[in-house]
Amino acid sequence: MRALLLACLMSFCAVAWAEPPETDWLALMPQSDQKALEAMPEIDHNTPESAGAFTQKGGLKNPKGLPAVMYSTKTVSGMDGKTIRIGGYPVPLETDAKGRSTVFFLVPYPGACIHVPPPPPNQLILIRYPKGLKLTDIYTPLWAIGTLKIEKVSNDLADAAYAMDASKVRVVEDKDLN
């Protein structure tokens, strides 16, 4: 009986400490926005920003004149308060005294901070991670794990429709991709 109780306890602990399954970025976007993105015409990427040169504030904000879906802050209510694990790339905003990133945007594809147009606000997540993470390369994919909140965030760099107080942020490893 003790062995059975111990086995159950170990099984419970393994489940309790396991990471949630991966959440796809499209789960953050309502179906109507997904359809609008699929129907969107080709966008010209021939701008100074596409080479990584920003001449004004708002490098992750979409320029005027794009289809409405590119400015969408529509969210999926079922995602509010849900604990998720989502993969993406960091756009650092704040660091602590040790140089660790404590606040950053998580974006769905590498280089979103230098591509035009950037993702819509419902495809950006503001990550707050007080523990901090040393970022050496914005092209290194990360997992962010925590409770997702519908929270509109706007600053000089970007607008986001979601935020997360992350319980864990880590680099994606090869074993994660199997």
DRENVO-993908 format. One line per field, with one value per residue: x, y, z of N, C-alpha, C in turn; residue in one letter. Coordinates in steps of 0.001 Angstrom, whole numbers, plus 500000, padded with zeros to 6 digits. Layout:
N
n_c1 <- (X,...)
n_c2 <- (Y,...)
n_c3 <- (Z,...)
ca_c1 <- (X,...)
ca_c2 <- (Y,...)
ca_c3 <- (Z,...)
c_c1 <- (X,...)
c_c2 <- (Y,...)
c_c3 <- (Z,...)
residuo <- (A,...)
This chain:
178
n_c1 <- (500810,501955,503854,502252,500990,503235,504046,501830,502017,504499,503868,501873,503443,505195,503411,502460,504726,505297,505569,503065,501272,502362,501205,499728,500401,498280,496088,495639,494359,491288,489023,487946,489922,492018,491062,490934,493648,494599,493394,494624,496339,499607,502349,504500,507895,509990,511473,513183,513149,513109,515693,516616,516996,515780,514092,512315,510185,508377,508973,507878,505315,502571,502611,500531,497680,497572,495733,492921,493145,495810,496148,494769,493369,491762,490872,491009,488695,488657,491305,492130,493514,494463,496884,499758,502204,504284,506064,508532,510153,512382,511920,513698,512910,513239,515865,517531,519792,521837,521891,520021,517165,514055,511610,509960,508869,507277,507436,506052,507799,511247,513151,511065,511141,512479,511299,508931,505519,505194,503955,500373,498820,497470,499132,501339,502982,503373,505896,506486,509058,510365,512543,514369,516287,519213,519811,521382,521066,518630,517558,517362,515233,512622,510858,508002,506373,503449,500672,498405,497143,494483,495351,495723,498519,500492,503247,506077,507361,505691,502376,500439,498151,498026,499378,501798,502659,505349,506127,508188,510861,512604,515281,514567,515231,516995,515879,513257,512065,511523)
n_c2 <- (498812,501243,501567,501946,504362,506047,505886,507104,509669,510510,510493,512474,514715,514874,515560,517969,519608,519621,521184,523167,522126,523173,526311,527503,530399,531288,530650,532826,534618,535729,533793,535342,537279,535617,534698,537136,537806,535760,536483,538801,541188,541061,542553,545331,545182,546870,549071,551502,550402,547667,546948,547175,549723,552128,555117,556539,556643,553739,551286,548718,549217,549220,550790,553452,552770,550041,546901,546549,544348,544215,545936,544904,544445,542543,539864,536492,535440,533104,532609,534245,534340,531787,529261,528980,527732,529221,529611,531827,534873,537226,540750,542943,545120,546114,545896,544378,545304,543510,543096,541377,540538,541705,542627,542209,542091,539293,537780,536196,535373,535279,538294,540100,542648,544026,543631,544638,544634,544665,542081,541938,543604,541589,539513,539875,539613,541050,540328,539899,539314,539106,537693,537615,537154,536344,537650,536974,537033,538108,536408,533952,531362,531314,529819,530895,530701,530841,532666,533826,537024,539065,542086,545282,546848,549643,551259,553333,551717,549561,548069,545871,543170,541297,540163,538710,537510,535938,532710,531163,531373,530187,529065,527581,524235,521684,519163,519847,520056,517651)
n_c3 <- (500000,500812,498817,496587,497272,497352,494669,493424,494527,493482,490771,490728,491472,489294,487253,488290,488147,485505,482309,480678,477665,474375,473209,470311,468347,466771,468282,469819,468302,467012,464920,462827,462391,461599,459131,457769,457644,455988,453602,452945,450874,449255,450987,450772,451534,451256,452781,454896,457474,457058,456721,459194,460185,462192,462112,463554,466499,467626,466322,466217,465662,463457,460248,458940,456834,456266,455936,458169,459944,460623,462693,464721,467900,468814,470869,472203,474322,475869,476370,478376,481533,481350,481868,480044,477665,475476,472472,471198,470140,471634,472230,473703,476466,479122,481538,484374,487089,486687,484022,482982,481072,482009,481280,478290,474857,473469,470412,467448,465407,464310,464322,464202,465111,463203,460810,458361,457701,461317,463581,464241,467112,468570,468331,469795,472900,476010,478156,481513,483640,486455,487586,485554,482528,480877,477824,474882,472210,470006,468229,469308,470137,472589,475351,476982,479996,481803,483251,481001,480175,479078,478146,477249,476044,475519,474227,473328,471472,470655,470345,472266,472781,474708,477869,480085,483240,483687,484930,484315,482046,479351,477207,474077,473522,471624,472212,472752,470337,469238)
ca_c1 <- (500000,502849,504479,501235,500838,504445,503984,500820,502570,505535,503166,501257,504501,505683,502395,502392,505886,505435,505174,501848,501548,502609,500075,500020,500108,496967,495072,495443,493717,489958,488891,487705,491222,492788,490559,491328,495083,494753,492889,495340,497250,501053,502783,505839,508859,511105,511501,514411,513018,513360,517133,516950,517236,514578,514319,511323,509665,507313,509497,507016,503941,502283,502396,499157,497314,497497,494407,492555,493580,497183,496082,493743,493558,490744,491490,490199,488366,488996,492733,492357,493678,494909,498324,500224,503626,504296,507398,508669,511437,512291,512270,513950,512449,513851,516819,517853,521160,522775,521786,519050,515898,512957,510392,510201,507787,507487,506850,505960,508830,512507,513359,509833,511415,513096,510513,507769,504987,505300,502708,499297,498903,497017,500200,502443,502722,504318,506317,507116,509782,511256,513767,515269,516947,520298,519581,522576,520710,517172,517157,517290,513831,512353,509553,507498,505354,502783,499252,498158,496084,494102,495780,496227,499735,500969,504391,506648,507833,504669,501099,500179,496824,498171,500536,502013,503626,505899,506693,509423,511258,513823,515655,514096,516346,516764,514991,511885,511577,511288)
ca_c2 <- (500000,502402,501697,502515,505761,506731,505976,508119,510967,510840,510782,513788,515728,515006,516306,519323,520374,519561,522398,522976,521891,524388,527068,528088,531828,531522,530503,534148,535454,535233,533216,536406,537873,534637,534729,538419,537718,534877,537181,540064,541269,541102,543828,545745,545216,547689,550295,551555,549524,546270,546728,547307,551117,552821,556554,557136,555759,552848,550319,547546,549654,549151,552086,553705,552338,548589,546367,546698,543218,544434,546770,544273,544116,541548,538757,535294,535524,531837,532563,535086,533583,530426,529019,528480,527739,529690,529850,533042,535567,538394,542129,543443,546456,546528,544963,544657,545768,542482,542995,540356,541087,541470,542957,542158,541587,538011,537857,534836,534986,535998,539531,540888,544045,544686,543366,545495,545150,543762,541358,542718,543595,540326,538529,540328,539424,541690,539369,540441,538205,539760,536899,538036,536169,536934,537473,537296,537093,538175,535340,532713,531132,531131,529407,531678,529917,531631,532926,534843,537973,540038,543375,546143,547542,550521,552103,553955,550715,548661,547837,544444,542889,540312,540266,537525,537507,534602,531954,530571,531674,529433,528885,526357,523302,520712,518090,520348,520047,516262)
ca_c3 <- (500000,500856,497498,495697,497666,496908,493205,493099,494893,492494,489528,490909,491453,487913,486515,488841,487724,484054,481598,479883,476247,473590,472660,469000,468278,466169,469324,470412,467291,466639,463569,461839,462077,460835,457754,457177,457328,454826,452418,452808,449731,449517,451553,450360,452635,450807,453565,455714,458636,456708,456856,460606,460538,462640,462159,464429,467538,467177,465373,466112,465381,462029,459601,458491,455489,456108,456257,459586,460747,461069,463901,465547,469315,469165,471592,472416,475753,476513,476703,479542,482770,481055,481983,478753,477269,474093,471958,470410,470120,472506,471879,475058,476841,480384,482136,485766,487325,486214,482569,482584,480591,482944,480543,476853,474030,472810,469074,466910,464450,464558,463590,464074,465421,462056,459613,458176,458958,462463,463852,464858,468573,469179,468121,470640,474329,476906,479180,482724,484247,487426,487789,484483,481679,480094,476392,474102,470803,469854,467316,470074,470523,474011,475863,478101,480683,482824,483053,479979,480498,478061,478696,476178,476435,474454,474545,472129,470525,470110,471020,472461,473317,475778,478757,480911,484324,483451,486045,483799,480667,479064,475805,473429,473303,470553,472687,472714,468959,468803)
c_c1 <- (500858,503487,503508,501042,502040,504445,502984,501348,503625,504899,502517,502298,505022,504700,502358,503550,506088,504978,503883,502198,501722,501296,500522,499625,498722,495830,494762,494651,492340,489933,488712,489017,492088,492373,490972,492814,495324,494350,493656,496256,498715,501437,504222,506750,510059,511070,512800,514358,513337,514842,517578,517227,515920,514891,513310,510887,508632,507765,508665,505566,503741,502050,500940,498932,497282,496066,494171,493068,495000,497260,495194,494205,492477,491444,490518,489946,488732,490461,493049,492416,494175,496435,498784,501746,503605,505724,507433,510051,511327,512619,512436,513469,513132,514795,517043,519314,522211,522685,520834,517758,514781,511601,510743,508924,508200,506733,506933,507046,510082,512590,512112,510091,512095,512376,509348,506764,505208,503987,501637,499416,498417,497979,501478,502037,503806,504624,506984,507740,510801,512560,514816,515929,518007,520048,520836,522251,519189,516654,517135,515847,513706,510998,509213,506331,504756,501318,499081,496997,495756,494378,496358,497386,500167,502157,504960,507045,506706,503385,500919,498795,496869,499400,500613,503015,504194,506433,508022,509633,512553,514052,515074,515319,515984,515779,513527,511248,511303,509867)
c_c2 <- (501257,502643,502334,503999,506582,506910,507048,509517,511412,511207,512159,514890,515942,515810,517756,520185,520358,520880,522132,522693,523232,524997,527678,529562,532100,531351,531843,535085,534897,534725,534296,537088,536912,534656,536017,538420,536865,535581,538471,540064,541292,542491,544084,545837,546097,549047,550336,550598,548071,545929,546913,548727,551791,554303,557260,556122,554831,551811,549067,547938,549651,550537,552222,553119,550844,548124,546365,545562,543410,545318,546116,544012,543141,540343,537580,535211,534248,531716,533362,534232,532166,530332,528348,528423,528131,529996,531115,533629,536866,539709,542825,544882,546968,545447,545350,545091,544777,542281,541916,541036,540703,541806,542949,541771,540223,538088,536481,534427,535825,537256,540384,542358,544750,544393,544342,544727,544169,543031,542302,542658,542293,539173,538968,540091,540178,540687,540143,539250,538773,539020,537273,536882,536892,536621,537894,537497,537096,537122,533972,532498,530820,530480,530375,530890,530774,531804,534092,535727,538796,541392,544197,546967,548398,551309,552648,552944,549933,548706,546326,544285,541902,540635,538983,537856,536093,533983,531336,531047,530919,529350,527578,525487,522310,519618,518523,520201,518648,515852)
c_c3 <- (500000,499498,496507,495988,497192,495396,492772,493391,493880,491162,489595,490815,490047,487078,486985,488351,486212,483441,480834,478426,475516,473104,471348,469016,467705,467178,469994,469503,466947,465189,462508,461437,461270,459371,457053,456815,456089,453532,452135,451593,450182,450016,451145,451581,452304,451501,454356,456905,458308,456794,458304,461046,460912,462748,463047,465475,466927,466184,465214,465874,463877,461440,459156,457100,455255,456339,457773,460465,461287,462322,464964,466978,469778,469790,471678,473921,476516,476892,477965,480804,482580,481214,480703,478696,475800,473683,471126,470572,470899,471797,473233,475269,478097,480882,483595,485873,486830,484705,482083,482150,481541,482316,479072,476140,473517,471499,468415,465927,464670,463712,463443,464366,464256,460753,459542,457363,460096,462670,464401,466382,469217,468884,468828,472096,475099,478014,480311,483455,485235,487688,486745,483766,480871,478620,475643,472630,470668,468879,467997,470518,472011,474222,476979,478688,481785,482494,482098,480425,479266,478692,477554,476722,475250,474979,473244,471065,469871,470921,471119,473078,474482,476621,479573,481997,484317,484737,485631,482364,480447,477565,475290,473137,472195,470969,472672,471346,468440,469008)
residuo <- (M,R,A,L,L,L,A,C,L,M,S,F,C,A,V,A,W,A,E,P,P,E,T,D,W,L,A,L,M,P,Q,S,D,Q,K,A,L,E,A,M,P,E,I,D,H,N,T,P,E,S,A,G,A,F,T,Q,K,G,G,L,K,N,P,K,G,L,P,A,V,M,Y,S,T,K,T,V,S,G,M,D,G,K,T,I,R,I,G,G,Y,P,V,P,L,E,T,D,A,K,G,R,S,T,V,F,F,L,V,P,Y,P,G,A,C,I,H,V,P,P,P,P,P,N,Q,L,I,L,I,R,Y,P,K,G,L,K,L,T,D,I,Y,T,P,L,W,A,I,G,T,L,K,I,E,K,V,S,N,D,L,A,D,A,A,Y,A,M,D,A,S,K,V,R,V,V,E,D,K,D,L,N)
